[in-house]
Amino acid sequence: RDPKAAFNLSVALRERGRGEEAEKMLEEAAAMDHPKACFNLARRRLDGGRIEEAMELMERSADLGDDRAAREARKISRRLKNEAIVRRQEEEVARKMEAVTVLEQPPPP
């Protein structure tokens, strides 16, 4: 198939509420290296929590010349790094609180 035709069909199917069929056509267009299909599929994967797959698709879209995908990939990467930093800080606080709780408990009889 033609990647542009597959992408356009995915858009038309989604507009008509035929999400599963649209997703399959989007995947097909992305597999044929259609930049916008890679980008749109990456957004769907990101919304579904499939972050690694989303980043790979964003990078492929950027490599195929989609500047929007390159910007979005950088933005997502920064967000993920910030979230990881916050998560580590929260874990450290939880460990410290646990240590304080253990120290505050009276010794066993």
Secondary structure as GFF3:
##gff-version 3
##sequence-region A 1 109
A	DSSP	alpha_helix	3	15	.	.	.	ID=ss1
A	DSSP	alpha_helix	19	31	.	.	.	ID=ss2
A	DSSP	alpha_helix	35	47	.	.	.	ID=ss3
A	DSSP	alpha_helix	51	63	.	.	.	ID=ss4
A	DSSP	alpha_helix	67	104	.	.	.	ID=ss5
###
